Every structure is written in C-alpha cells, then in structure tokens.
C-alpha cells in the first residue's frame, strides 16, 4: 500500500465550511488524498460526510474553502468541472434514469448534445472493454429498471470509469448491498487502486472501514475530530472518536413478567400486496417483557406489524387486547388501547416529510384534549410538546417548525420514539427500530426501549439483526412463513439454533 | 349499413387527418415538455396565441411560412415565461400553466381588438392550399387522406418523426428523457437540468403554437375567439394515451380526430332524430374510455411535475 507521505497528492480540500440555515454541516474541514490511496470518511449519520463530498463534486457550493484536484483549483458548484478534472462519484442514492438502458445512462452527457446521432456502438464497445478490464459485469443493453441493486452500483462505477475518473468517491456504497455483493465491491476497489485510482470511501460501518482503507478520517458534528492510519488503530478507538464517548452495551435488569396484554391465537390474515401474511400465528406479549421476533424479512413480519397497528384485521383466529377480543380493529382503536408504534419505514410511514416537526409529533394524537378543542388545534400546546421531545430526546433540529425530512435518520427516529413513548403506552410495537442508524443512536433507542419495559410495557421487537434481538429480548420467537414459534427464554437457544429456525428447521413441527 | 360506409369514403379520412394535424403538433409539443419533467398547461393559451400570431403575420402582408415561423417564436416566448417560472423558480406547474393559458388567451384577444378595432366579421387570409404529392395521392382512400393535404399537415407528420428521432436517437434526447426521469442523474453527469428543461419547454411551446396556427392558416382562413375550443386539453390527454411515446401519441391524435369526423357525418345521417350534442360528446367519451383502457399501465416520467433545485437537501 502506498504511503501518503511519498505518493503525490491528487486532491486537496482546504477549510471547507458549509451552513444550512443555522446548522453548520461542515466546519473548516481540510483533507488530502494521495495517489493510489483509500481514505475512509467515517462518521455517524448527520456528521457531514455526504455534504462534504457533495461540495467536492459541485452539487453544493461551500460557504468557505477551496477544492484542488491535481493542483488545479476547481470552480465551485460545477459537477462538469469535477468530472473533467477526473473526479467520479458513486452516490448513495443512485443517479440513474430508470427509463433508459445501461449504455444510455453511462454515456449521458459524454457526447455533444448537438450531434445528430447518439453513437451507441462506440459507447457500447468502450463499456464492454471497461467491464472486462475491471471485472464489472453488466449487460449494456438492459434497462436500468431491470437491474439488481448490486448491478446498479456497478453501472455507477462504470459511469465514473467511462469518463476516465482518477479519483473515485463512494458514498455509503455498502448500505444497500448483500454481503456477497459487498465482497465483490471490495475486490473491485482493490483492483481500481491497483490501477492507480485514489478512493474516498464514506461509511459509518467500522468493519468495512478497517477492511478497505489505508487511512481514516473521522467526522463528528461537521468537524474533523480525528485522523488515523488504519493499520495503527482499532475499531474501539474509531468508535469512540465517532460517537465522542465510549459505547457501553445496554445493561438489562431482570424482567418482571406481568399479565398477557396482547394475545394472538391461531390468527391468520389475508395476504397483503407484498404477499406478507400470518398463517395461524400464536403470540403473547406480556407486561414488562421484551419479546424479540427473529426471522428473515418477508416471512410475515409486515403483516404482524400491520395487524397490531390496526391497519390489518384478522380473517380467522382470535386477537385479544387487554383480555378482550377485538372487534372493529383499526389504527385509532389500536392507539386508544395504548399501543405505540415505531414503524419499519420512518420516511414513508413514520413521518410526513414536508410537514413540520410539531405537526408530525402530534399526528397520532391531535384529537387529544391536550392538543385540540372543538376541532381547533392548540398550536401553543403542540409546539410546547415538540420542544419537550426535542429537549428530552436530544433531537438535533433547527426548530419545531422545520420540515421533518430535513432531519437526519437518527434524529427522525428519536422523534418517532418520543412520540410513541410519551403517553406511557402499554404495548410497544418496535419494527426494525434501529435500521440504518449509527452506533450512538442505536444505543439510545435500546436504552429507551429498556426503560419502557421497566415501566411495565409489553414490547414486541421485530428485527433482522439477531445481535440486537439477543441483546434486548427476554423471550425470543422466530417467524417463518407466517407462523410464529413458541417463545424461548433469554439464553435458551444459541445463535446457531435460531439461525436454523429462521431457515424453517424444526419450526413446522413446533408450530 | 350506412354508418359503416362512412368509414370507406375518402372525404371522411381527409377530414380526419385535417382535424388531427393541429392536435399532432400540440401533442408533440406537450410530450417534449413532459418528457423533460414539466407539465405545460399553458398549451391552450399558447395555441390561441400561435393561431393569432400566424394569421396576423399573413394578414399584415407576410408570407405563409413567415407566419408559421412567427407563431413558433411567439410560442417559444410563452414557453420561456412558463419555464422561467417553473424551472429555476420551481413554482407549481399547474398554477403557472393555467396562468399562462389565461394570460396568452387574454393578451391575444386584447391585441386583436387593438389591431382591428373596427372589424365585426373576422377578415380572411389566403390559407395554405392542398399540395398533392405526385403518384402517391392517386392511391385510393389513402392517397387523398395522406398525400393530398396542405404542407402544414405534412409538417405535422415530419414533426412526429423528428421528435421521435431526437428523443431516442440523439444525445440531446437522452438528456431530455433523463431530466424527466431523474434530474439528479443529469446533474451528476455534468449537464444542466435547468438548461435542458427550459429548452424543452420552449421547443415544445413552439410546436403547440404552430398547432394553433394550423387552424387559422390551413384548416380555416381567419381568426375568431374561442377557436381552440379545448383542443389543448385534449392534447394533454393524448400524451397520456400515447404513454409519452411520439408514435402512440400520433395514433391517439388520429383516432380522436377520426371520432370527431365520424360524429359530424353521423349527425347528418340521423337527421336530427338524436340531439346533436350526443354526437358532439362522443369523441370525448370515447377518449376517456380509451384512456381508462390504455393509460392505466402507462409509466409516467418519474420526475414529471417535480421541480429540481440544485443544492437543496
């Protein structure tokens, strides 16, 4: 691996500062990238990594600071100049047009817009050559809409290579990849570095950063808080730098098991549009107990969550809440029964992006006397509530009037958590509550869920992350093809056994 | 069956193609705008302005083709106004579009009154005459319908071929289609989303205006108020019917025009036994039915009606 001190500097950012309103997203950040070097930009969500790279690539204009590539100053806010200087960017949200083929996407903008004919053959030939040279297999004539996520990412990388990129920026490239796809990506990166490219790799996953980078820069709250050579650091040190403190594993007090608050007896539901359904599922949620539901996604978890939240009704079997069989089950009935929901998809279901923080936090409860009288909303009370949540849950946001989509994922999740936990719910449905969150936010969510359990709430924790389930749950059930296994107490089954049950072994007989 | 025999007469097909011509221009114009991601509801007003501008140029002594060029320029100017408001400023495309329609229509009527204060019956011009294409126009049925029309009708068909060629065969077309699907992809490749969208709206609006001019310079020979009569709105539906593809949209325009030509003839056939409004309604009812059948599966340009603002989170 080349050393920065003796390889030429290809990219230099000096004193980059960027503000969005009152939020300082980047605070005087400087960095240098050497030829053939892989630099990881590590930080929690909202630390300013993506903003910095968007400035570098010209999507944003920095308030202060300069970017130099190959000793030439880049004009601000001009992606074309960045491309021409040999900078390529693989965006976290792919910038591909679904209605066009791979060739068309890659060659877009590379031929004169006034030429009378798009030279498809030449583009196809060059792509085939690049695919072969770099081992990035993709069919140039397929429409992008037909590609898998991994293939789309290969197209993004090819886009950069097609323009002779010498510096490649990858923004959270593994967030959407399966483990084998991630390994293939890492092999590609090694090959690119071998051919003299320099890479900036943005991530919040420590394992990946340790695996691919030569040097790590840690961002926190928009500032550069540390720089380490990967060979000379540890995951633990990086994690501490990233979060600003040591991350402790949650301590779990013994459960005080109370009565069953929500009971499903052989409940089936009609298949949803995505095919998710329950098939004679049986489950009991007890007060003061966290029930972890493990399973590969797509085995009926969505249907179960929808049933508990009230958007789905049982077609057969009995569902009891607080001992009474439910009838006329609906989201409003669920809320009235003290069921709190942390939805799986915080953007699509959990929040309304273009409404304010205040409007979002009262969206489930605006009918309460606390927030409205005679059909009029008491905005003073609503705003006070939003401010209370922002303070108590340590949410970073400019004001309660800010549109919620401007918040980072972690902050959004904290608000959803606050909204759910504030009325002291008796049953908590936590569906993938920490998906996509960084280390600090995950620990926070876990702590809050454990607190709610101490107060006597029954918690259903649905997660694909087995480590999370094992760390928090007092009882573990496994879901497979719409059925739910009988619960096993904490520590009764090994990861190995649970893994086998998730694949369906032994569950058919048990159910 | 007499009602069926209508379909076999040359005059019916000649009329259908003539009625289709302005729709073809304007539909291509709308299609280009929408492919770039901008819904242009200014279409009705832009057609009105184009109809007037073309006619006025000729009335003032200009040559017919100069009239077409002036109409296109007036259309492009209204397109520039629409684009300036909806693209860099990102205003609501619905509101701006309706505003442009009202503005262009009123401005046209106002100008008409200023230019011709004394006139009660609209003055006439010498319009485009049919230009039979040798040999081809001799083919029975097809010949008169397709090859014995005015030059503007031929231009309408050329406009379809040109639109299809540009959209699918040129780098410019790639950029336009990408701008309507995922503008972020356009910017990431170093192109200007604003430039592409504004250009597309201007070009599309020019086509709409030529569609309007067809009415005053080819179908009829004078300008009168309310003459666009909702044709612009029909074109919005035709774009959807055509799933944003020039060929299918052309088919839709001809189909609609055929319904329209047919209902006129059917009215004469029934001789007042059925209220004529029923027949007038027919093309619209049929186009709604066709939309329901065809357009439900249509794939919209994904960024249609979504303003793109650089550097926004």
Interface residues (C-beta under 8 A of the other chain):
Chain A: X20 X57 X59 X60 X61 X77 X79 X80 X81 X82 X83 X84 X89 X91 X93 X95 X96 X97 X98 X99 X100 X104 X105 X107 X108 X109 X110 X111 X112 X113 X114 X115 X116 X117 X118 X159 X406
Chain B: X169 X170 X171 X172 X173 X174 X175 X177 X178 X181 X182 X184 X185 X186 X187 X188 X189 X190 X191 X299 X301 X302 X310 X311 X313
